[in-house]
């Protein structure tokens, strides 16, 4: 349990380096078990979810060591294909081990995954993709047992793009005989990142970043190295904070093309944005105006993980801001906490309407989920007085040393454990 103490009223100034992307690191760590080899990863963020994944890997028999942002995984000693229920409950994305273990061991045993409570997120698409490749799946009391004597290439057509299902299909298809074509695949940058890693690992895979991904088998390498891409949601968070509080912030190591929709909305709010190949700079007077409606959807649409951040940045924006959430059913739970600060937010179903207020005022609040917690911190930075945020560990799941990063920019933020 943590409490964030945020005192508003300070402009954010300076430059910071963006951490490695959690949503790229976790599937790549899972993919490291595909073959008996050594994997060296760089720019791995210091996060609770990464720590949980390390515990999963060690429980499977892998050796894992870490030095700063460098991690080495030796999967040659993998001896189990089962993930304990306790670890599955901690980390929703642990379901990505299904495809990797099935490919390596011909079997995978785990329970239904946990994670933030953002509404129903069934893994039906994951299971249907594995079945298409020849896996048999038994479900009993929340436990899953997947088996396959031999996986065979297939055509997999998703009714809707799913990042996790696309990743699981790519991993399992590496061990399949023949060609696998994944249609209506997710197009997120993290899918492209996984493809880059799989190619180094020895997979013949192409098409990531487009709706069609093709996998044609796998020849294992003995040792691979990979640098994790920058986190586009963390970059969005820092820029939304600077936009709302006012300031001049440069993010080093960022990939502007990965979150161009967020940059576009911030520009509509009146922020001055300067993009370079591996950096982005934002200047804001803190007096924002409402952007055009923000509508979330699969990449390249506005990312659902950035929606709470953008909403928090618009709480004092002149006019009315409209947010339409098309991905998660319960994504707006955090808005009740923002209203404690004096925000005017009306939600109905998948729509939230924000009417800008002249000022926000610090108050005790509770983080309901990862991005909702970050949204409260953004709001607190532009509020008068101190905002205290009770957090059951949500924020640390996605943000590395977030209080230190904000203090580097001049914010008055303290986290008390």
C-alpha positions in Angstrom: 0.0 0.0 0.0 1.3 3.5 -0.9 0.1 7.0 -0.5 1.1 9.6 -3.1 1.3 13.2 -1.8 1.0 15.7 -4.6 1.2 19.4 -4.1 0.0 21.4 -7.1 0.8 24.8 -8.5 4.3 24.1 -9.9 5.3 24.3 -13.6 7.1 21.3 -14.9 10.5 22.2 -16.6 13.4 20.1 -17.9 14.1 16.9 -19.6 13.8 13.2 -18.7 14.4 9.9 -20.4 11.4 7.7 -21.1 11.5 4.2 -19.5 11.3 1.0 -21.4 7.8 -0.1 -22.4 6.1 -2.6 -20.0 3.8 -3.8 -22.7 6.7 -4.7 -24.9 9.0 -6.1 -22.1 6.4 -8.6 -20.7 5.6 -10.5 -23.9 9.3 -10.6 -24.9 10.2 -12.0 -21.5 7.6 -14.7 -22.1 8.9 -15.3 -25.6 12.3 -16.0 -24.2 11.2 -19.5 -23.2 10.3 -20.5 -26.8 13.8 -22.0 -27.2 16.6 -23.2 -24.9 18.9 -20.2 -25.2 20.2 -17.1 -23.4 18.5 -13.8 -23.8 19.9 -10.4 -22.9 17.4 -7.5 -22.7 18.3 -3.9 -22.2 16.1 -0.9 -21.1 13.9 -3.2 -19.0 11.8 -1.1 -16.7 11.9 -1.5 -12.9 8.2 -2.4 -12.3 6.1 -4.6 -10.2 4.7 -6.5 -13.2 8.3 -7.1 -14.5 9.2 -8.5 -11.1 6.2 -10.9 -11.2 7.2 -12.1 -14.6 10.7 -12.8 -13.3 9.2 -14.9 -10.6 7.1 -16.8 -13.2 10.3 -17.5 -15.3 12.2 -18.7 -12.2 9.3 -20.9 -11.2 9.4 -22.5 -14.7 13.1 -23.3 -14.2 14.7 -20.4 -16.0 17.7 -18.5 -14.5 17.2 -14.8 -14.4 19.6 -12.1 -13.4 19.3 -8.3 -13.4 21.8 -5.4 -13.3 20.0 -2.0 -13.5 17.9 -2.0 -16.7 19.8 -5.0 -18.1 18.3 -8.5 -17.7 19.6 -11.9 -18.7 17.3 -14.9 -19.0 18.7 -18.4 -19.5 15.8 -20.7 -20.5 17.9 -23.8 -21.1 16.9 -25.1 -17.6 13.2 -24.8 -18.2 11.6 -27.8 -16.4 7.9 -26.9 -15.8 5.0 -25.8 -17.9 2.8 -24.7 -15.1 2.3 -21.2 -13.6 0.9 -21.0 -10.0 -2.5 -19.5 -9.4 -1.0 -16.8 -7.0 1.2 -15.4 -9.8 -1.5 -15.5 -12.4 -3.7 -13.4 -10.1 -1.1 -10.7 -9.9 -0.6 -10.3 -13.6 -3.2 -10.4 -16.4 -0.6 -10.4 -19.2 0.8 -13.7 -17.8 -1.7 -15.4 -20.1 0.9 -14.7 -22.9 2.9 -17.7 -21.5 0.2 -20.0 -22.9 1.5 -19.7 -26.5 5.2 -19.7 -25.5 5.0 -22.8 -23.2 2.7 -24.7 -25.7 5.3 -24.1 -28.4 8.3 -25.2 -26.2 6.8 -28.0 -24.1 3.7 -29.1 -26.0 1.7 -28.3 -22.8 0.8 -25.3 -20.6 -1.1 -25.2 -17.3 -2.3 -22.0 -15.7 -5.4 -20.3 -14.2 -7.4 -17.4 -15.5 -5.4 -14.2 -15.3 -5.8 -11.2 -12.9 -4.9 -7.5 -13.4 -6.8 -4.3 -13.2 -10.6 -4.6 -12.9 -11.6 -2.7 -16.0 -14.5 -4.9 -16.9 -14.9 -8.2 -18.8 -11.7 -9.1 -20.8 -12.3 -12.7 -21.8 -9.4 -14.7 -23.3 -11.7 -16.5 -25.8 -9.7 -15.1 -28.7 -6.5 -16.5 -27.3 -8.0 -19.9 -26.9 -9.6 -20.0 -30.3 -6.3 -19.1 -31.9 -4.5 -21.9 -30.1 -7.2 -24.4 -31.0 -6.9 -23.4 -34.7 -3.2 -24.4 -34.4 -4.2 -27.8 -33.1 -4.1 -27.4 -29.4 -6.7 -29.1 -27.1 -7.8 -27.0 -24.2 -9.5 -28.1 -21.0 -11.2 -25.6 -18.7 -12.1 -26.6 -15.2 -12.8 -24.4 -12.2 -10.9 -21.4 -13.6 -7.9 -23.6 -14.6 -6.6 -24.1 -18.1 -4.7 -27.0 -19.5 -3.5 -26.7 -23.1 -1.9 -29.6 -24.9 -0.6 -30.2 -28.4 1.4 -33.2 -29.7 2.1 -31.3 -32.9 1.0 -27.7 -33.8 0.1 -27.1 -37.4 0.0 -23.8 -39.3 -3.5 -22.4 -39.9 -5.4 -19.3 -40.9 -6.5 -17.4 -37.8 -9.1 -14.6 -38.3 -9.9 -12.5 -35.3 -13.3 -10.9 -35.2 -11.6 -7.9 -33.6 -8.0 -6.9 -33.1 -6.6 -8.2 -29.8 -3.0 -7.4 -28.7 -2.7 -10.4 -26.3 -4.3 -12.9 -28.7 -2.2 -11.7 -31.6 0.9 -12.2 -29.4 -0.1 -15.6 -28.2 -0.9 -16.7 -31.8 2.5 -15.5 -33.0 4.4 -17.3 -30.2 2.5 -20.7 -30.6 2.8 -20.5 -34.4 6.6 -20.4 -34.1 6.5 -24.1 -33.3 3.8 -25.0 -35.9 4.5 -27.0 -39.0 3.8 -25.0 -42.1 2.6 -21.4 -42.5 0.3 -19.5 -40.1 -1.6 -16.4 -41.3 -3.1 -14.2 -38.6 -5.8 -11.9 -40.0 -7.2 -8.8 -38.4 -4.2 -8.8 -36.1 -3.5 -6.1 -33.6 -1.2 -3.4 -35.1 0.2 -1.8 -31.9 4.0 -0.9 -31.9 4.5 -3.6 -29.2 3.5 -6.2 -31.8 6.2 -4.9 -34.1 8.6 -5.1 -31.2 7.7 -8.7 -30.5 8.3 -9.5 -34.2 11.8 -7.9 -34.0 12.7 -10.1 -31.0 11.2 -13.3 -32.6 13.3 -12.7 -35.7 16.5 -12.5 -33.6 15.4 -15.7 -31.8 15.2 -17.5 -35.2 11.5 -17.1 -36.2 10.4 -16.5 -39.7 7.7 -13.9 -39.1 6.5 -10.9 -41.0 3.7 -8.4 -41.3 3.6 -7.0 -37.7 2.2 -3.5 -37.8 -0.3 -4.5 -40.5 -3.6 -6.4 -40.2 -1.9 -9.6 -41.5 0.9 -11.4 -39.7 2.6 -14.4 -41.2 4.7 -17.0 -39.3 6.6 -19.7 -41.2 8.5 -21.7 -38.6 11.4 -21.3 -36.3 15.1 -22.2 -36.1 16.4 -21.6 -32.6 19.3 -19.2 -31.9 21.7 -19.9 -29.0 21.9 -16.3 -27.7 20.1 -13.1 -28.5 20.1 -9.5 -27.4 17.4 -6.9 -27.6 16.7 -3.3 -26.4 13.1 -2.7 -25.2 11.3 0.2 -27.0 10.3 3.4 -25.1 7.0 3.4 -23.3 4.5 5.4 -25.3 1.9 5.5 -22.4 4.5 6.8 -19.9 5.5 9.4 -22.5 1.8 10.4 -22.8 1.5 10.6 -19.0 4.4 13.0 -18.6 3.3 15.2 -21.5 -0.3 15.4 -20.2 1.0 16.4 -16.8 3.1 19.2 -18.3 0.2 20.3 -20.5 -2.2 20.5 -17.5 0.2 22.0 -14.9 2.0 24.2 -17.5 5.7 24.0 -18.4 8.4 23.1 -20.9 9.3 19.4 -20.9 11.5 17.4 -23.3 11.2 13.6 -23.3 14.5 11.9 -24.5 14.3 8.5 -26.1 10.6 8.8 -27.0 9.1 7.7 -30.3 6.6 10.4 -31.3 5.1 8.2 -34.1 4.0 5.7 -31.4 1.6 8.1 -29.7 0.8 10.6 -32.5 -2.9 10.6 -31.7 -2.1 11.8 -28.1 0.2 14.5 -29.5 -2.5 15.6 -31.9 -5.0 16.0 -29.1 -2.6 17.9 -26.9 -1.9 20.2 -29.9 -5.6 20.9 -30.2 -5.6 21.8 -26.5 -3.2 24.6 -27.4 0.2 23.0 -26.5 3.2 23.7 -28.6 4.8 20.4 -29.6 8.2 19.9 -31.3 8.8 16.4 -32.6 12.2 14.9 -33.4 13.1 11.3 -34.3 13.9 10.2 -30.8 12.5 13.0 -28.6 9.5 15.2 -28.2 9.2 18.6 -26.5 6.0 20.2 -25.1 5.4 23.7 -24.0 2.2 24.8 -22.3 1.0 27.8 -20.4 -1.5 25.5 -18.5 -4.5 27.4 -19.9 -5.8 24.7 -22.2 -8.9 24.5 -24.4 -11.1 21.5 -25.0 -9.9 19.3 -27.9 -12.1 17.5 -30.4 -13.8 14.4 -29.1 -11.3 11.7 -28.0 -12.4 8.3 -29.2 -10.4 5.2 -28.2 -9.9 2.1 -30.3 -7.3 -0.4 -31.5 -4.1 1.1 -32.8 -3.7 3.5 -34.7 -6.7 5.0 -32.9 -6.4 6.9 -29.6 -5.0 4.4 -27.1 -7.4 3.4 -24.3 -4.5 3.5 -21.8 -3.9 7.2 -22.6 -7.6 8.2 -22.3 -7.6 8.7 -18.5 -4.4 10.8 -18.8 -5.9 13.1 -21.5 -9.1 13.4 -19.5 -7.2 14.5 -16.4 -5.3 17.1 -18.5 -8.6 18.6 -19.7 -10.3 19.1 -16.3 -9.5 22.8 -16.4 -9.6 23.2 -20.2 -12.0 25.9 -21.5 -15.1 24.4 -23.0 -16.4 20.9 -23.0 -14.3 17.8 -23.7 -15.9 14.5 -24.8 -14.3 11.1 -24.3 -15.7 7.9 -25.9 -14.3 4.6 -24.6 -14.6 1.8 -27.1 -12.3 -0.8 -25.4 -12.9 -1.3 -21.7 -16.4 -1.3 -20.1 -15.4 0.1 -16.7 -12.7 2.5 -17.8 -14.4 5.6 -16.3 -14.4 4.4 -12.6 -11.6 6.8 -11.8 -13.7 9.8 -12.7 -15.5 9.7 -9.4 -12.2 10.3 -7.7 -11.4 13.2 -9.9 -14.7 14.8 -8.9 -13.4 14.9 -5.4 -11.0 17.6 -6.6 -13.8 19.7 -8.0 -13.8 18.4 -11.5 -17.1 18.4 -13.4 -17.5 15.1 -15.2 -20.7 13.4 -16.4 -20.5 9.8 -17.5 -23.1 7.7 -19.3 -22.2 4.3 -20.6 -19.1 4.6 -22.7 -19.1 8.4 -22.8 -17.6 11.0 -20.4 -18.3 14.7 -20.8 -15.9 17.0 -19.0 -16.8 20.6 -18.4 -13.7 22.7 -17.7 -13.6 24.3 -14.2 -11.5 27.4 -13.2 -9.6 25.5 -10.5 -9.1 22.1 -8.8 -8.6 21.7 -5.1 -6.5 19.0 -3.4 -8.4 16.3 -1.5 -8.0 12.6 -0.4 -8.5 10.2 -3.2 -8.1 6.5 -4.1 -6.4 5.0 -7.2 -8.9 2.6 -8.8 -6.5 1.2 -11.4 -3.1 1.8 -13.0 -4.0 4.6 -15.4 -6.7 6.0 -13.1 -4.0 6.4 -10.5 -1.8 8.3 -13.0 -4.7 10.5 -13.9 -5.1 11.5 -10.2 -1.5 12.4 -10.0 -1.8 14.6 -13.2 -4.9 16.3 -11.7 -3.1 16.8 -8.4 -0.2 18.6 -10.1 -2.6 21.3 -11.4 -4.8 21.5 -8.2 -4.5 24.0 -5.5 -3.1 22.5 -2.2 -2.2 18.9 -1.6 -3.8 15.8 -3.1 -3.3 12.5 -1.3 -3.8 9.3 -3.3 -4.2 6.0 -1.6 -2.8 3.4 -4.0 -2.8 -0.4 -3.5 0.2 -0.7 -5.8 -1.5 0.1 -9.1 0.8 2.9 -10.3 4.0 1.0 -9.6 2.8 -1.7 -12.0 3.4 0.6 -15.0 5.6 3.5 -13.9 9.3 3.2 -12.9 10.3 5.5 -10.0 7.5 7.9 -11.1 7.8 10.2 -8.2 11.5 10.7 -8.9 10.8 11.4 -12.6 8.3 14.1 -11.7 10.6 15.6 -9.1 13.3 15.9 -11.8 10.8 18.1 -13.7 10.2 20.3 -10.6 7.0 18.7 -9.3 6.3 18.4 -5.6 5.5 14.7 -5.3 6.3 12.1 -2.6 5.3 8.5 -2.4 5.0 7.0 1.1 5.0 3.2 1.4 
